[in-house]
Amino acid sequence: MNQSRPKKSAYLVLDPGHGGRDPGAVDPNSGTRESDLNLAQALTLKEYLVALGYTVGFTRTTDVFVPLAERTRMAQAQGARVFVSVHHDTPTAPGPGVYYSAHPLSRSLAERIAAVLRGAWVRPSSASRFGRLYIDDFPGPAVLVEFGPTRPVSREERIARAQAVASPIASYVQEVVV
């Protein structure tokens, strides 16, 4: 029973997008803030990645503003080998999707994550409507996951998303990064 387990280091850093003075998208009907959804989703995702044996770092764990350039620097300082930015799209977005950085190994990670998010698209970071994305500043594989539109999300839905996404991230790290 010599099962291969990941090494106990900060292989992954989760980046809950927005925060503090930057709420991101806001659902006009409910007042739900993207920054709150992102943080809750990232904290839930961490639980499942830790259960799979990974050490997970964060760019923020509370409702604070962290500048974009600082996010990738923080991840590097924590020894991250993979950077996953957690977002939700505008309230009118049709569904989930994944942007991938210019790093040559990022597209594979994005495709694995998108495969478990029903109807998800996969695009290079350069295709973002905001122009170049900060995930390109991370020196390793990096993705920005849009979990879906900004709207109220139940705990059950958040857990289901975290369970679904944790597995392809963990298998990717084990197969490609280790």
Secondary structure, DSSP 8 states (H G I E B T S, - for coil): -------SS--EEEEE--BTTB--SB-TTT--BHHHHHHHHHHHHHHHHHHTT--EEES-SSS----HHHHHHHHHHTT-SEEEEEEEE-TT--S-EEEE-SSTTHHHHHHHHHHHSTT-EEEEGGGSTTSS-GGGGSSS-EEEEEEEESS---HHHHHHHHHHHHHHHHHHIIIII-
